[in-house]
Amino acid sequence: MANITRMSPFRAMERFSPFEELERMLEGMRMRPLAGAAGFGDVRLEVSEDDKCYTVKAEMPGVAKDDIKVSIDNNQVTISAEVKQEQKTGESHNMLCAERFYGQMFRGFTLESAVDDAKADAKYENGILTLTLPKKAGAGSHKLTVH
């Protein structure tokens, strides 16, 4: 019995991936311990809002409270921090595997409404930075009537 295959003139194009070779090359260059760890140095966020304020929760594990900087400019928020490597004293240790991140962490984002930076609050507990960012009064959107 013969196998009948439906002819499709686009079959070759369906399998065509112009970046496949580039992806394979980059995969080969990646360090193996870091291959599964996406987003090293990135600050992961959870942003919610209600009528009066925005609440931002940022994951910042291993950061000392004094090393966190938050700046607010109208509706733009910037969070940065430095994760410092621990200084070992005493016995000599051989590092077998190092997957922890050390260095600068940074995240900037824009909110829909302006933030009242005078009333903003920041708390850091258990590796989570929680920002309470009240919306500025009268900073809502304004619709124009076209005449």
N, CA, C and O atoms as a GROMACS GRO file, in nm:
protein
  588
    1MET      N    1   0.084  -0.116   0.000
    1MET     CA    2   0.000   0.000   0.000
    1MET      C    3   0.089   0.123   0.000
    1MET      O    4   0.189   0.128   0.072
    2ALA      N    5   0.056   0.220  -0.077
    2ALA     CA    6   0.135   0.343  -0.091
    2ALA      C    7   0.091   0.446   0.012
    2ALA      O    8  -0.028   0.459   0.043
    3ASN      N    9   0.189   0.518   0.065
    3ASN     CA   10   0.158   0.629   0.156
    3ASN      C   11   0.127   0.752   0.073
    3ASN      O   12   0.204   0.790  -0.015
    4ILE      N   13   0.017   0.813   0.101
    4ILE     CA   14  -0.022   0.933   0.028
    4ILE      C   15   0.001   1.053   0.120
    4ILE      O   16  -0.050   1.060   0.232
    5THR      N   17   0.079   1.146   0.070
    5THR     CA   18   0.111   1.265   0.147
    5THR      C   19   0.055   1.385   0.074
    5THR      O   20   0.073   1.400  -0.047
    6ARG      N   21  -0.014   1.469   0.148
    6ARG     CA   22  -0.071   1.588   0.088
    6ARG      C   23   0.040   1.688   0.055
    6ARG      O   24   0.124   1.717   0.140
    7MET      N   25   0.042   1.738  -0.066
    7MET     CA   26   0.144   1.832  -0.113
    7MET      C   27   0.113   1.972  -0.061
    7MET      O   28   0.000   2.018  -0.071
    8SER      N   29   0.213   2.037  -0.006
    8SER     CA   30   0.199   2.174   0.041
    8SER      C   31   0.317   2.255  -0.010
    8SER      O   32   0.432   2.226   0.026
    9PRO      N   33   0.293   2.355  -0.094
    9PRO     CA   34   0.406   2.433  -0.146
    9PRO      C   35   0.475   2.517  -0.038
    9PRO      O   36   0.585   2.567  -0.060
   10PHE      N   37   0.413   2.533   0.077
   10PHE     CA   38   0.469   2.615   0.184
   10PHE      C   39   0.538   2.534   0.293
   10PHE      O   40   0.586   2.592   0.391
   11ARG      N   41   0.546   2.403   0.279
   11ARG     CA   42   0.604   2.317   0.383
   11ARG      C   43   0.749   2.355   0.413
   11ARG      O   44   0.788   2.358   0.530
   12ALA      N   45   0.827   2.384   0.312
   12ALA     CA   46   0.967   2.421   0.336
   12ALA      C   47   0.975   2.552   0.413
   12ALA      O   48   1.064   2.570   0.496
   13MET      N   49   0.884   2.644   0.386
   13MET     CA   50   0.886   2.772   0.456
   13MET      C   51   0.840   2.758   0.601
   13MET      O   52   0.882   2.835   0.687
   14GLU      N   53   0.754   2.659   0.629
   14GLU     CA   54   0.706   2.638   0.765
   14GLU      C   55   0.821   2.597   0.857
   14GLU      O   56   0.822   2.632   0.975
   15ARG      N   57   0.916   2.524   0.803
   15ARG     CA   58   1.030   2.478   0.882
   15ARG      C   59   1.144   2.577   0.882
   15ARG      O   60   1.238   2.560   0.960
   16PHE      N   61   1.140   2.678   0.798
   16PHE     CA   62   1.248   2.774   0.785
   16PHE      C   63   1.252   2.866   0.907
   16PHE      O   64   1.152   2.928   0.942
   17SER      N   65   1.368   2.875   0.970
   17SER     CA   66   1.387   2.965   1.083
   17SER      C   67   1.516   3.043   1.058
   17SER      O   68   1.625   2.986   1.069
   18PRO      N   69   1.506   3.170   1.024
   18PRO     CA   70   1.626   3.246   0.988
   18PRO      C   71   1.725   3.262   1.104
   18PRO      O   72   1.843   3.287   1.080
   19PHE      N   73   1.680   3.249   1.228
   19PHE     CA   74   1.768   3.269   1.342
   19PHE      C   75   1.812   3.139   1.408
   19PHE      O   76   1.878   3.141   1.512
   20GLU      N   77   1.776   3.026   1.350
   20GLU     CA   78   1.808   2.897   1.411
   20GLU      C   79   1.958   2.878   1.428
   20GLU      O   80   2.002   2.832   1.534
   21GLU      N   81   2.036   2.912   1.328
   21GLU     CA   82   2.180   2.895   1.336
   21GLU      C   83   2.240   2.988   1.443
   21GLU      O   84   2.330   2.948   1.516
   22LEU      N   85   2.191   3.109   1.450
   22LEU     CA   86   2.238   3.204   1.550
   22LEU      C   87   2.204   3.153   1.691
   22LEU      O   88   2.286   3.162   1.782
   23GLU      N   89   2.082   3.101   1.709
   23GLU     CA   90   2.043   3.047   1.840
   23GLU      C   91   2.131   2.932   1.881
   23GLU      O   92   2.170   2.922   1.998
   24ARG      N   93   2.165   2.842   1.787
   24ARG     CA   94   2.253   2.729   1.819
   24ARG      C   95   2.392   2.778   1.858
   24ARG      O   96   2.453   2.723   1.950
   25MET      N   97   2.442   2.880   1.789
   25MET     CA   98   2.574   2.933   1.821
   25MET      C   99   2.575   2.995   1.961
   25MET      O  100   2.667   2.971   2.039
   26LEU      N  101   2.473   3.074   1.993
   26LEU     CA  102   2.466   3.136   2.125
   26LEU      C  103   2.448   3.032   2.236
   26LEU      O  104   2.503   3.048   2.345
   27GLU      N  105   2.373   2.927   2.209
   27GLU     CA  106   2.353   2.821   2.308
   27GLU      C  107   2.485   2.752   2.340
   27GLU      O  108   2.511   2.717   2.455
   28GLY      N  109   2.569   2.734   2.239
   28GLY     CA  110   2.698   2.671   2.260
   28GLY      C  111   2.793   2.758   2.340
   28GLY      O  112   2.881   2.706   2.410
   29MET      N  113   2.777   2.890   2.333
   29MET     CA  114   2.865   2.983   2.404
   29MET      C  115   2.824   3.002   2.549
   29MET      O  116   2.904   3.049   2.630
   30ARG      N  117   2.701   2.968   2.582
   30ARG     CA  118   2.649   2.992   2.717
   30ARG      C  119   2.719   2.902   2.819
   30ARG      O  120   2.747   2.785   2.792
   31MET      N  121   2.747   2.958   2.936
   31MET     CA  122   2.807   2.878   3.042
   31MET      C  123   2.703   2.782   3.097
   31MET      O  124   2.590   2.823   3.123
   32ARG      N  125   2.737   2.659   3.115
   32ARG     CA  126   2.642   2.557   3.157
   32ARG      C  127   2.574   2.584   3.291
   32ARG      O  128   2.452   2.566   3.300
   33PRO      N  129   2.645   2.627   3.398
   33PRO     CA  130   2.573   2.650   3.524
   33PRO      C  131   2.469   2.761   3.513
   33PRO      O  132   2.373   2.762   3.590
   34LEU      N  133   2.488   2.855   3.421
   34LEU     CA  134   2.398   2.966   3.409
   34LEU      C  135   2.292   2.946   3.301
   34LEU      O  136   2.206   3.032   3.283
   35ALA      N  137   2.296   2.834   3.230
   35ALA     CA  138   2.207   2.814   3.116
   35ALA      C  139   2.060   2.823   3.154
   35ALA      O  140   1.980   2.877   3.077
   36GLY      N  141   2.021   2.771   3.270
   36GLY     CA  142   1.880   2.773   3.307
   36GLY      C  143   1.840   2.893   3.389
   36GLY      O  144   1.723   2.908   3.424
   37ALA      N  145   1.934   2.979   3.422
   37ALA     CA  146   1.906   3.090   3.511
   37ALA      C  147   1.886   3.218   3.430
   37ALA      O  148   1.983   3.287   3.399
   38ALA      N  149   1.764   3.247   3.398
   38ALA     CA  150   1.735   3.368   3.321
   38ALA      C  151   1.720   3.487   3.413
   38ALA      O  152   1.671   3.473   3.525
   39GLY      N  153   1.763   3.602   3.367
   39GLY     CA  154   1.737   3.725   3.439
   39GLY      C  155   1.830   3.754   3.554
   39GLY      O  156   1.789   3.821   3.649
   40PHE      N  157   1.956   3.707   3.551
   40PHE     CA  158   2.050   3.744   3.656
   40PHE      C  159   2.067   3.894   3.656
   40PHE      O  160   2.089   3.953   3.551
   41GLY      N  161   2.057   3.957   3.770
   41GLY     CA  162   2.074   4.100   3.782
   41GLY      C  163   1.947   4.179   3.756
   41GLY      O  164   1.945   4.300   3.775
   42ASP      N  165   1.842   4.113   3.715
   42ASP     CA  166   1.715   4.180   3.692
   42ASP      C  167   1.633   4.179   3.820
   42ASP      O  168   1.639   4.085   3.899
   43VAL      N  169   1.557   4.284   3.839
   43VAL     CA  170   1.466   4.293   3.953
   43VAL      C  171   1.328   4.250   3.903
   43VAL      O  172   1.273   4.313   3.813
   44ARG      N  173   1.274   4.147   3.960
   44ARG     CA  174   1.141   4.099   3.921
   44ARG      C  175   1.035   4.173   4.001
   44ARG      O  176   1.047   4.190   4.122
   45LEU      N  177   0.930   4.216   3.930
   45LEU     CA  178   0.829   4.302   3.992
   45LEU      C  179   0.690   4.242   3.990
   45LEU      O  180   0.658   4.154   3.911
   46GLU      N  181   0.611   4.293   4.082
   46GLU     CA  182   0.466   4.272   4.086
   46GLU      C  183   0.408   4.411   4.110
   46GLU      O  184   0.433   4.471   4.215
   47VAL      N  185   0.330   4.463   4.015
   47VAL     CA  186   0.275   4.598   4.028
   47VAL      C  187   0.123   4.588   4.029
   47VAL      O  188   0.064   4.526   3.940
   48SER      N  189   0.060   4.649   4.128
   48SER     CA  190  -0.085   4.654   4.135
   48SER      C  191  -0.127   4.797   4.166
   48SER      O  192  -0.046   4.878   4.211
   49GLU      N  193  -0.254   4.827   4.142
   49GLU     CA  194  -0.302   4.961   4.171
   49GLU      C  195  -0.445   4.958   4.219
   49GLU      O  196  -0.520   4.864   4.191
   50ASP      N  197  -0.482   5.062   4.292
   50ASP     CA  198  -0.621   5.087   4.326
   50ASP      C  199  -0.647   5.234   4.294
   50ASP      O  200  -0.566   5.297   4.226
   51ASP      N  201  -0.756   5.289   4.340
   51ASP     CA  202  -0.790   5.427   4.306
   51ASP      C  203  -0.690   5.529   4.360
   51ASP      O  204  -0.673   5.636   4.301
   52LYS      N  205  -0.624   5.496   4.471
   52LYS     CA  206  -0.540   5.595   4.538
   52LYS      C  207  -0.390   5.575   4.519
   52LYS      O  208  -0.315   5.672   4.523
   53CYS      N  209  -0.346   5.450   4.498
   53CYS     CA  210  -0.202   5.429   4.492
   53CYS      C  211  -0.162   5.305   4.412
   53CYS      O  212  -0.245   5.220   4.379
   54TYR      N  213  -0.034   5.299   4.381
   54TYR     CA  214   0.028   5.181   4.320
   54TYR      C  215   0.102   5.107   4.431
   54TYR      O  216   0.156   5.168   4.522
   55THR      N  217   0.102   4.975   4.422
   55THR     CA  218   0.182   4.894   4.513
   55THR      C  219   0.278   4.812   4.428
   55THR      O  220   0.236   4.738   4.338
   56VAL      N  221   0.407   4.826   4.456
   56VAL     CA  222   0.510   4.756   4.380
   56VAL      C  223   0.582   4.663   4.476
   56VAL      O  224   0.628   4.706   4.582
   57LYS      N  225   0.593   4.535   4.440
   57LYS     CA  226   0.672   4.439   4.516
   57LYS      C  227   0.785   4.393   4.426
   57LYS      O  228   0.763   4.344   4.315
   58ALA      N  229   0.908   4.410   4.474
   58ALA     CA  230   1.027   4.378   4.396
   58ALA      C  231   1.109   4.273   4.469
   58ALA      O  232   1.142   4.290   4.586
   59GLU      N  233   1.144   4.165   4.400
   59GLU     CA  234   1.229   4.061   4.457
   59GLU      C  235   1.373   4.109   4.451
   59GLU      O  236   1.426   4.139   4.344
   60MET      N  237   1.437   4.115   4.567
   60MET     CA  238   1.576   4.158   4.575
   60MET      C  239   1.650   4.073   4.678
   60MET      O  240   1.693   4.125   4.781
   61PRO      N  241   1.666   3.944   4.652
   61PRO     CA  242   1.730   3.857   4.750
   61PRO      C  243   1.879   3.887   4.764
   61PRO      O  244   1.948   3.918   4.667
   62GLY      N  245   1.927   3.876   4.887
   62GLY     CA  246   2.069   3.894   4.914
   62GLY      C  247   2.116   4.037   4.917
   62GLY      O  248   2.236   4.062   4.920
   63VAL      N  249   2.024   4.132   4.917
   63VAL     CA  250   2.061   4.274   4.916
   63VAL      C  251   2.045   4.330   5.057
   63VAL      O  252   1.945   4.304   5.124
   64ALA      N  253   2.142   4.408   5.099
   64ALA     CA  254   2.130   4.478   5.228
   64ALA      C  255   2.040   4.599   5.209
   64ALA      O  256   2.043   4.664   5.104
   65LYS      N  257   1.962   4.630   5.310
   65LYS     CA  258   1.866   4.741   5.302
   65LYS      C  259   1.935   4.873   5.266
   65LYS      O  260   1.879   4.953   5.192
   66ASP      N  261   2.055   4.895   5.316
   66ASP     CA  262   2.128   5.019   5.291
   66ASP      C  263   2.179   5.030   5.147
   66ASP      O  264   2.216   5.139   5.103
   67ASP      N  265   2.183   4.919   5.074
   67ASP     CA  266   2.233   4.920   4.936
   67ASP      C  267   2.124   4.939   4.832
   67ASP      O  268   2.152   4.932   4.712
   68ILE      N  269   2.000   4.961   4.874
   68ILE     CA  270   1.887   4.979   4.782
   68ILE      C  271   1.863   5.129   4.762
   68ILE      O  272   1.860   5.206   4.858
   69LYS      N  273   1.846   5.168   4.636
   69LYS     CA  274   1.815   5.306   4.603
   69LYS      C  275   1.688   5.309   4.518
   69LYS      O  276   1.678   5.236   4.419
   70VAL      N  277   1.592   5.393   4.556
   70VAL     CA  278   1.468   5.410   4.480
   70VAL      C  279   1.456   5.557   4.445
   70VAL      O  280   1.467   5.643   4.532
   71SER      N  281   1.433   5.586   4.319
   71SER     CA  282   1.410   5.725   4.280
   71SER      C  283   1.278   5.735   4.203
   71SER      O  284   1.243   5.647   4.125
   72ILE      N  285   1.208   5.845   4.226
   72ILE     CA  286   1.078   5.868   4.163
   72ILE      C  287   1.084   6.005   4.096
   72ILE      O  288   1.118   6.105   4.159
   73ASP      N  289   1.051   6.008   3.968
   73ASP     CA  290   1.046   6.133   3.894
   73ASP      C  291   0.915   6.137   3.817
   73ASP      O  292   0.903   6.081   3.708
   74ASN      N  293   0.816   6.204   3.875
   74ASN     CA  294   0.682   6.216   3.817
   74ASN      C  295   0.617   6.077   3.812
   74ASN      O  296   0.566   6.030   3.913
   75ASN      N  297   0.618   6.011   3.696
   75ASN     CA  298   0.559   5.877   3.687
   75ASN      C  299   0.663   5.770   3.655
   75ASN      O  300   0.628   5.657   3.623
   76GLN      N  301   0.791   5.807   3.663
   76GLN     CA  302   0.898   5.711   3.636
   76GLN      C  303   0.962   5.669   3.768
   76GLN      O  304   0.998   5.752   3.852
   77VAL      N  305   0.975   5.538   3.784
   77VAL     CA  306   1.031   5.482   3.907
   77VAL      C  307   1.155   5.401   3.870
   77VAL      O  308   1.154   5.324   3.774
   78THR      N  309   1.262   5.421   3.946
   78THR     CA  310   1.386   5.348   3.924
   78THR      C  311   1.428   5.282   4.054
   78THR      O  312   1.435   5.346   4.159
   79ILE      N  313   1.456   5.152   4.046
   79ILE     CA  314   1.503   5.076   4.162
   79ILE      C  315   1.640   5.021   4.126
   79ILE      O  316   1.657   4.960   4.021
   80SER      N  317   1.738   5.044   4.213
   80SER     CA  318   1.871   4.988   4.188
   80SER      C  319   1.929   4.941   4.322
   80SER      O  320   1.893   4.990   4.428
   81ALA      N  321   2.021   4.846   4.312
   81ALA     CA  322   2.086   4.792   4.432
   81ALA      C  323   2.214   4.723   4.392
   81ALA      O  324   2.237   4.692   4.275
   82GLU      N  325   2.298   4.701   4.491
   82GLU     CA  326   2.421   4.627   4.467
   82GLU      C  327   2.425   4.507   4.560
   82GLU      O  328   2.409   4.520   4.681
   83VAL      N  329   2.447   4.391   4.501
   83VAL     CA  330   2.462   4.268   4.578
   83VAL      C  331   2.613   4.247   4.595
   83VAL      O  332   2.685   4.225   4.497
   84LYS      N  333   2.660   4.255   4.719
   84LYS     CA  334   2.803   4.244   4.743
   84LYS      C  335   2.841   4.101   4.778
   84LYS      O  336   2.768   4.030   4.847
   85GLN      N  337   2.956   4.061   4.728
   85GLN     CA  338   3.006   3.927   4.756
   85GLN      C  339   3.061   3.922   4.898
   85GLN      O  340   3.131   4.013   4.943
   86GLU      N  341   3.029   3.813   4.967
   86GLU     CA  342   3.076   3.797   5.104
   86GLU      C  343   3.227   3.777   5.106
   86GLU      O  344   3.282   3.707   5.021
   87GLN      N  345   3.293   3.839   5.203
   87GLN     CA  346   3.437   3.824   5.217
   87GLN      C  347   3.464   3.710   5.314
   87GLN      O  348   3.425   3.718   5.431
   88LYS      N  349   3.529   3.606   5.267
   88LYS     CA  350   3.560   3.491   5.352
   88LYS      C  351   3.695   3.514   5.419
   88LYS      O  352   3.793   3.553   5.354
   89THR      N  353   3.700   3.489   5.549
   89THR     CA  354   3.825   3.500   5.623
   89THR      C  355   3.851   3.366   5.690
   89THR      O  356   3.759   3.290   5.719
   90GLY      N  357   3.978   3.340   5.714
   90GLY     CA  358   4.010   3.216   5.785
   90GLY      C  359   4.046   3.105   5.688
   90GLY      O  360   4.137   3.121   5.606
   91GLU      N  361   3.974   2.992   5.696
   91GLU     CA  362   4.006   2.874   5.617
   91GLU      C  363   3.994   2.899   5.467
   91GLU      O  364   3.913   2.981   5.422
   92SER      N  365   4.075   2.827   5.393
   92SER     CA  366   4.070   2.836   5.247
   92SER      C  367   3.966   2.737   5.196
   92SER      O  368   3.970   2.619   5.230
   93HIS      N  369   3.872   2.786   5.114
   93HIS     CA  370   3.767   2.701   5.058
   93HIS      C  371   3.782   2.694   4.908
   93HIS      O  372   3.814   2.794   4.842
   94ASN      N  373   3.759   2.576   4.853
   94ASN     CA  374   3.757   2.560   4.708
   94ASN      C  375   3.614   2.574   4.661
   94ASN      O  376   3.527   2.499   4.706
   95MET      N  377   3.588   2.666   4.572
   95MET     CA  378   3.454   2.687   4.518
   95MET      C  379   3.425   2.577   4.417
   95MET      O  380   3.498   2.563   4.318
   96LEU      N  381   3.321   2.500   4.439
   96LEU     CA  382   3.284   2.393   4.347
   96LEU      C  383   3.180   2.438   4.246
   96LEU      O  384   3.180   2.392   4.132
   97CYS      N  385   3.092   2.527   4.287
   97CYS     CA  386   2.988   2.576   4.198
   97CYS      C  387   2.947   2.715   4.247
   97CYS      O  388   2.925   2.735   4.366
   98ALA      N  389   2.937   2.810   4.154
   98ALA     CA  390   2.897   2.946   4.193
   98ALA      C  391   2.786   2.992   4.099
   98ALA      O  392   2.811   3.025   3.983
   99GLU      N  393   2.662   2.994   4.150
   99GLU     CA  394   2.548   3.038   4.070
   99GLU      C  395   2.483   3.162   4.128
   99GLU      O  396   2.388   3.216   4.070
  100ARG      N  397   2.532   3.209   4.241
  100ARG     CA  398   2.475   3.328   4.302
  100ARG      C  399   2.518   3.451   4.224
  100ARG      O  400   2.625   3.454   4.163
  101PHE      N  401   2.432   3.552   4.225
  101PHE     CA  402   2.459   3.675   4.152
  101PHE      C  403   2.523   3.778   4.244
  101PHE      O  404   2.478   3.799   4.356
  102TYR      N  405   2.628   3.843   4.195
  102TYR     CA  406   2.690   3.954   4.264
  102TYR      C  407   2.705   4.068   4.164
  102TYR      O  408   2.749   4.045   4.051
  103GLY      N  409   2.669   4.186   4.204
  103GLY     CA  410   2.682   4.300   4.114
  103GLY      C  411   2.562   4.392   4.125
  103GLY      O  412   2.490   4.390   4.224
  104GLN      N  413   2.541   4.473   4.020
  104GLN     CA  414   2.434   4.571   4.018
  104GLN      C  415   2.302   4.510   3.972
  104GLN      O  416   2.299   4.431   3.877
  105MET      N  417   2.195   4.547   4.038
  105MET     CA  418   2.060   4.512   3.997
  105MET      C  419   1.991   4.644   3.960
  105MET      O  420   2.013   4.745   4.027
  106PHE      N  421   1.909   4.642   3.856
  106PHE     CA  422   1.846   4.766   3.812
  106PHE      C  423   1.712   4.736   3.748
  106PHE      O  424   1.697   4.636   3.677
  107ARG      N  425   1.615   4.824   3.773
  107ARG     CA  426   1.485   4.813   3.707
  107ARG      C  427   1.424   4.952   3.703
  107ARG      O  428   1.416   5.020   3.806
  108GLY      N  429   1.381   4.994   3.588
  108GLY     CA  430   1.312   5.121   3.571
  108GLY      C  431   1.182   5.096   3.498
  108GLY      O  432   1.176   5.012   3.408
  109PHE      N  433   1.077   5.168   3.535
  109PHE     CA  434   0.948   5.151   3.470
  109PHE      C  435   0.868   5.279   3.482
  109PHE      O  436   0.896   5.364   3.566
  110THR      N  437   0.768   5.291   3.395
  110THR     CA  438   0.682   5.408   3.391
  110THR      C  439   0.541   5.369   3.429
  110THR      O  440   0.487   5.272   3.377
  111LEU      N  441   0.482   5.444   3.520
  111LEU     CA  442   0.344   5.421   3.563
  111LEU      C  443   0.250   5.512   3.485
  111LEU      O  444   0.293   5.610   3.425
  112GLU      N  445   0.125   5.478   3.485
  112GLU     CA  446   0.026   5.554   3.409
  112GLU      C  447   0.002   5.693   3.466
  112GLU      O  448  -0.014   5.789   3.391
  113SER      N  449   0.000   5.705   3.598
  113SER     CA  450  -0.026   5.834   3.664
  113SER      C  451   0.099   5.881   3.737
  113SER      O  452   0.186   5.800   3.770
  114ALA      N  453   0.107   6.010   3.760
  114ALA     CA  454   0.218   6.067   3.837
  114ALA      C  455   0.210   6.021   3.982
  114ALA      O  456   0.101   5.998   4.034
  115VAL      N  457   0.325   6.010   4.045
  115VAL     CA  458   0.333   5.963   4.184
  115VAL      C  459   0.363   6.081   4.276
  115VAL      O  460   0.446   6.166   4.244
  116ASP      N  461   0.294   6.086   4.389
  116ASP     CA  462   0.320   6.186   4.492
  116ASP      C  463   0.439   6.136   4.574
  116ASP      O  464   0.422   6.065   4.672
  117ASP      N  465   0.560   6.175   4.532
  117ASP     CA  466   0.681   6.121   4.594
  117ASP      C  467   0.698   6.162   4.740
  117ASP      O  468   0.771   6.096   4.813
  118ALA      N  469   0.633   6.269   4.784
  118ALA     CA  470   0.642   6.312   4.924
  118ALA      C  471   0.570   6.213   5.016
  118ALA      O  472   0.607   6.202   5.133
  119LYS      N  473   0.471   6.143   4.967
  119LYS     CA  474   0.395   6.048   5.049
  119LYS      C  475   0.432   5.902   5.020
  119LYS      O  476   0.374   5.811   5.080
  120ALA      N  477   0.527   5.879   4.932
  120ALA     CA  478   0.568   5.743   4.897
  120ALA      C  479   0.636   5.675   5.015
  120ALA      O  480   0.700   5.741   5.098
  121ASP      N  481   0.622   5.543   5.022
  121ASP     CA  482   0.677   5.465   5.134
  121ASP      C  483   0.747   5.342   5.080
  121ASP      O  484   0.701   5.281   4.983
  122ALA      N  485   0.859   5.304   5.142
  122ALA     CA  486   0.934   5.184   5.102
  122ALA      C  487   0.966   5.100   5.224
  122ALA      O  488   1.013   5.152   5.326
  123LYS      N  489   0.940   4.969   5.214
  123LYS     CA  490   0.973   4.874   5.321
  123LYS      C  491   1.046   4.757   5.258
  123LYS      O  492   1.013   4.714   5.148
  124TYR      N  493   1.146   4.705   5.330
  124TYR     CA  494   1.223   4.590   5.282
  124TYR      C  495   1.223   4.482   5.388
  124TYR      O  496   1.269   4.504   5.500
  125GLU      N  497   1.170   4.366   5.352
  125GLU     CA  498   1.161   4.256   5.448
  125GLU      C  499   1.170   4.123   5.373
  125GLU      O  500   1.101   4.101   5.274
  126ASN      N  501   1.257   4.033   5.422
  126ASN     CA  502   1.273   3.898   5.367
  126ASN      C  503   1.301   3.897   5.217
  126ASN      O  504   1.248   3.813   5.144
  127GLY      N  505   1.384   3.991   5.170
  127GLY     CA  506   1.421   3.993   5.029
  127GLY      C  507   1.319   4.056   4.937
  127GLY      O  508   1.336   4.053   4.815
  128ILE      N  509   1.212   4.112   4.992
  128ILE     CA  510   1.107   4.176   4.911
  128ILE      C  511   1.100   4.325   4.947
  128ILE      O  512   1.079   4.361   5.062
  129LEU      N  513   1.119   4.410   4.845
  129LEU     CA  514   1.102   4.554   4.862
  129LEU      C  515   0.959   4.587   4.825
  129LEU      O  516   0.914   4.557   4.714
  130THR      N  517   0.885   4.650   4.917
  130THR     CA  518   0.747   4.688   4.892
  130THR      C  519   0.738   4.841   4.888
  130THR      O  520   0.768   4.909   4.987
  131LEU      N  521   0.696   4.893   4.774
  131LEU     CA  522   0.678   5.037   4.756
  131LEU      C  523   0.530   5.068   4.754
  131LEU      O  524   0.454   5.003   4.683
  132THR      N  525   0.490   5.168   4.831
  132THR     CA  526   0.354   5.220   4.826
  132THR      C  527   0.366   5.359   4.764
  132THR      O  528   0.423   5.450   4.825
  133LEU      N  529   0.311   5.374   4.644
  133LEU     CA  530   0.328   5.497   4.567
  133LEU      C  531   0.193   5.563   4.544
  133LEU      O  532   0.121   5.526   4.451
  134PRO      N  533   0.156   5.661   4.629
  134PRO     CA  534   0.027   5.728   4.612
  134PRO      C  535   0.024   5.808   4.482
  134PRO      O  536   0.122   5.869   4.441
  135LYS      N  537  -0.092   5.806   4.417
  135LYS     CA  538  -0.111   5.883   4.295
  135LYS      C  539  -0.126   6.030   4.332
  135LYS      O  540  -0.186   6.063   4.434
  136LYS      N  541  -0.072   6.118   4.248
  136LYS     CA  542  -0.085   6.261   4.270
  136LYS      C  543  -0.228   6.304   4.244
  136LYS      O  544  -0.288   6.262   4.146
  137ALA      N  545  -0.281   6.386   4.332
  137ALA     CA  546  -0.417   6.435   4.315
  137ALA      C  547  -0.423   6.524   4.191
  137ALA      O  548  -0.336   6.608   4.169
  138GLY      N  549  -0.526   6.504   4.111
  138GLY     CA  550  -0.545   6.585   3.991
  138GLY      C  551  -0.454   6.547   3.877
  138GLY      O  552  -0.446   6.620   3.778
  139ALA      N  553  -0.384   6.434   3.888
  139ALA     CA  554  -0.292   6.393   3.783
  139ALA      C  555  -0.356   6.295   3.686
  139ALA      O  556  -0.288   6.235   3.603
  140GLY      N  557  -0.487   6.278   3.696
  140GLY     CA  558  -0.556   6.185   3.608
  140GLY      C  559  -0.558   6.235   3.465
  140GLY      O  560  -0.517   6.347   3.437
  141SER      N  561  -0.605   6.153   3.377
  141SER     CA  562  -0.608   6.192   3.237
  141SER      C  563  -0.717   6.296   3.214
  141SER      O  564  -0.819   6.300   3.282
  142HIS      N  565  -0.692   6.378   3.118
  142HIS     CA  566  -0.786   6.486   3.086
  142HIS      C  567  -0.827   6.471   2.941
  142HIS      O  568  -0.742   6.463   2.853
  143LYS      N  569  -0.956   6.467   2.915
  143LYS     CA  570  -1.006   6.452   2.779
  143LYS      C  571  -1.045   6.587   2.724
  143LYS      O  572  -1.109   6.668   2.792
  144LEU      N  573  -1.007   6.610   2.602
  144LEU     CA  574  -1.041   6.735   2.534
  144LEU      C  575  -1.161   6.714   2.445
  144LEU      O  576  -1.177   6.608   2.384
  145THR      N  577  -1.245   6.814   2.437
  145THR     CA  578  -1.358   6.810   2.347
  145THR      C  579  -1.316   6.874   2.215
  145THR      O  580  -1.266   6.987   2.214
  146VAL      N  581  -1.336   6.805   2.108
  146VAL     CA  582  -1.300   6.857   1.977
  146VAL      C  583  -1.416   6.937   1.924
  146VAL      O  584  -1.528   6.886   1.916
  147HIS      N  585  -1.392   7.063   1.887
  147HIS     CA  586  -1.498   7.151   1.836
  147HIS      C  587  -1.495   7.157   1.687
  147HIS      O  588  -1.577   7.226   1.626
   0.00000   0.00000   0.00000
